[in-house]
Amino acid sequence: MESLISLVNKIQRACTALGDHGEGSSLPTLWDSLPAIAVVGGQSSGKSSVLESVVGKDFLPRGAGIVTRRPLVLQLHRIDEGKEYAEFMHLPKKKFTDFGIILLVTIVARRFFSCAAVRKEISDETDRETGPSSKVISTVPIHLSIFSPNVVNLTLVDLPGLTKVAVDGQPESIVQDIENMVRSFIEKPNCIILAISPANQDLATSDAIKISREVDPKGDRTFGVLTKIDLMDQGTNAVDILEGRGYKLRYPWVGVVNRSQADINKSVDMIAARRRERDYFKSTPEYSHLTERMGSEYLGKMLSKHLEVVIKSRIPGLQALITKTISELETELSRLGKPVAADAGGKLYMIMEICRAFDQTFKEHLDGTRSGGEKVNSVFDNQFPAAIKRLQFDKHLSMDNVRKLITEADGYQPHLIAPEQGYRRLIESCLVSIRGPAEAAVDAVHSILKDLIHKSIGETSELKQYPTLRVEVSGAAVDSLDRMRDESRKATLLLVDMESGYLTVEFFRKLPQDSEKGGNPTHSIFDRYNDAYLRRIGSNVLSYVNMVCAGLRNSIPKSIVYCQVREAKRSLLDIFFTELGQKEMSKLSKLLDEDPAVQQRRTSIAKRLELYRSAQTDIEAVAWSK
């Protein structure tokens, strides 16, 4: 089961490297869901000594006042063989592997892990964040990993010691600041609290117990550690507390005997200190029956075992969180789009693919897969026919206008049978008015196509990444539509002009017959300018114009669709593509001028996604092996 803690340590290191702490992110974070042990205690409670005893290394900075001014996330990794070493997260390529030689009082040479460099780096990194010679604290943690065959797999978070008063050089808010920091860690439901209390002080005044009780009133997450048992007044002992009678916790109290300041000054190593600790509990009558569950070595093993149990119970929840987060990260990554290619060919291909996506979206609007294309049909079914009906041909064919045009067309020689030139002028004067509705239909379809261009631009997610490309594509598409509109206008007006330029022969051939049926051949030629005759001419012209309008109602939409809609579907960006192939690398790069913030966001999301997928694979492997 040691692999469980190793797995969590691995995930925590990866989370830290990516800054995946949940700060400033709307997405859930894996870090907050992983169990960890936070070490809580007042100043001078022996907290640092307990940590060093569990680790078996003398590595923490020491001094007067507040020495721990930043949280220290300490990950212990048990290795089967090889040299032990330490690594800081902020120095990922540097391993602290120095070894040295010291002489013990027994004159026995022993190899030990030199932690002076580690201690100095903790102090230096604290100063980098808070400022040198500063008394302020910071919530930004320092991450330290120790790999050794002499440790148990464990993750501990060393927090600044709680204090009751601010001393010289410290801000007045230091008491509350430290408490707030400690509380922010231990109030999380996945945090296991290691409450350090000195045995030579009244437990009722213990800072660690007080704050632990506030965030964990039932004691389900709290482990009590009693320090300085060997420094209690003569005639007193801590048996009641250690046996759970003085202050009962869910888990038994653990007593430890740390190195004294004299031992530290003499550089007494941890091996000797642990042996002296075991001897103390064995040789002291009051504690001899508790020897098996006392001491820092037992504390480390007990915490490691408990952490394994907690992690095991959290696996289903972790799997659910990881699956949910992977889905959200994939969605977010898809929304952000693909990263920009580095070479010119890649950039050109990328731009072409984005343009094709836009072009496809535009076609889908026209073809009905998306909304908008039906508006073109509405122009042909409603707007254009209604505009023709509003032309009021009756004004062109009023009695006075017919008489005027017929007479003018006859000139000095009155017409003999039918006023052909008069008919032509009347028809032309009516047909020329159709140009207005025809042009309006062309412009209406042009406006609809432009709206669909802008709509398709907005719906092409890839174009949102690149403002310059979006403007260029939009401009190129609109320019193409303008050219198509101009060609469509020419073709449409040509249809109208053709109707004016060549009248249907059958219409004229029917006139004499109709005239003979309705007229009296004995009447003089001038009688044909009477009102009845002129009304008949107006009626004939109106019939012909209506026949022409019926034809144009079919042919003009066909011309518009052919010249504008069909052409837009076929070659909307052809000219843009031609010009694109001639652009240099620098100009292609300008088209793909993605917002740096988006690039950074995509990189961050991609790394987080890789982290969560790796964690998913690892956790599933552990889950299946249970």
Secondary structure, DSSP 4 states (H G I P E B T S, - for coil): -HHHHHHHHHHHHHHHHHT-SSTT-SS--SGGGS-EEEEEEBTTSSHHHHHHHHHT---S---SS----S-EEEEEEE-SSS--EEEETTEEEEEE--EEEEE-TT--EEEEE--HHHHHHHHHHHHHHH-TT-----SPPEEEEEEETTS-SEEEEE-PPB-SS--TTS-TTHHHHHHHHHHHHHTSTTEEEEEEEETTS-GGG-HHHHHHHHH-TT-TTEEEEEE-GGGSPTT---HHHHTTSSS--SS--EE--PPPHHHHHTT--HHHHHHHHHHHHHH-TTTGGGGGG-SHHHHHHHHHHHHHHHHHHHHHHHHHHHHHHHHHHHHHHHHH-PPPPSSHHHHHHHHHHHHHHHHHHHHHHHHTSSTTTHHHHHIIIIIHHHHHHTT-HHHHT-HHHHHHHHHHHHTTS--SSS-HHHHHHHHHHHHGGGHHHHHHHHHHHHHHHHHHHHHHHHH-HHHHH-HHHHHHHHHHHHHHHHHHHHHHHHHHHHHHHHHHHS--HHHHHHHHHHHHHHS-TTS-GGGGGSHHHHHHHHHHHHHHHHHHHHHHHHHHHHHHIIIIIHHHHHHTTHHHHHHHTT--HHHHHHHT---HHHHHHHHHHHHHHHHHHHHHHHHHHHHHH-
